[in-house]
Amino acid sequence: MGLRPIERRPDPALSLRPSGGPPRRRGVLGGLVVFAVGLAFLLPALRFENAGPVLFLALGGAFAAAYSLGYRQFVYLVPAAVMIGLGVGLLLPALFELGRLAAPIFFSALAASFVIVTILAPDHRWPLVPAAPLAIIAVAGVIGGIDILPGLQPFILPVVLMLVGGYLLIEPTTR
């Protein structure tokens, strides 16, 4: 009976790989966000006039990629839709002379982004809550140029985004 070398097995609790399987793919969100920010700084250097809205589109694309390439986490879907909605809502008025329709188009794009979240994740209906007042503001602006909340419109977007972000921080992770 000869001496055999001790076979070392990695402790599964210390392993970065689940149950000793192949290495897991690294998350994509961090790299894509940094890429998107770099793109936003590159565009002005290339004399692209509307780099600001493109930053929102690129960040939304990063979150969308993280959502679609990962485990379809709802916490990535909401920022993806909101950032893309912001980008579209800012880019369309920047590209086309829309006059008084610029604000309604912006609010429509943002409202549509929340509706799309509910369509893609039907068990989450709360995105319809911010979508409804944003859509009402957009329709009122189109119909008669009505300012529903005079003097408060500069606060609508930041408050809606902060409430949505706050909800995502406290939303239960399991259903």
Residue pairs with C-beta under 8 A, 6 or more apart in sequence:
9 20
10 20
12 19
12 20
16 23
16 24
17 23
17 24
18 24
27 66
27 70
28 62
28 65
28 66
28 69
28 70
29 62
29 63
29 65
29 66
29 76
32 61
32 62
32 65
32 66
33 59
33 62
35 58
35 62
36 55
36 58
36 59
36 61
36 62
37 55
37 58
37 59
39 54
39 55
39 58
40 51
40 52
40 54
40 55
40 58
41 51
43 51
43 54
44 51
48 54
49 94
50 91
50 94
50 95
52 90
53 86
53 87
53 88
53 90
53 91
53 94
54 87
54 91
55 87
56 83
56 84
56 86
56 87
56 90
57 83
57 84
57 87
57 88
57 91
58 87
59 79
59 83
59 87
60 79
60 80
60 81
60 82
60 83
60 84
60 85
60 86
60 87
61 80
61 84
62 80
63 76
63 77
63 79
63 80
63 83
64 76
64 77
64 80
64 84
66 73
66 76
66 80
67 73
67 76
67 77
67 80
70 76
74 121
74 124
74 171
75 168
75 171
77 117
77 120
77 121
78 117
78 127
78 164
78 168
81 113
81 114
81 116
81 117
81 120
82 110
82 113
82 114
82 161
82 164
84 113
85 109
85 110
85 111
85 112
85 113
85 114
86 109
86 110
86 113
88 109
89 105
89 106
89 107
89 108
89 109
89 110
90 106
92 98
92 105
92 109
93 101
93 102
93 105
93 106
98 105
100 141
100 145
101 141
101 142
103 138
103 141
103 153
104 137
104 138
104 139
104 141
104 142
105 138
106 138
107 134
107 135
107 137
107 138
107 141
107 156
108 134
108 135
108 138
110 134
110 157
110 160
111 130
111 131
111 132
111 134
111 135
111 138
112 131
114 127
114 128
114 130
114 131
114 134
115 127
115 128
115 131
117 124
117 127
118 124
118 125
118 127
118 128
118 131
123 175
126 167
127 164
130 160
130 163
130 164
134 156
134 160
136 148
137 148
137 149
137 153
137 156
140 146
140 147
140 148
141 147
147 153
149 156
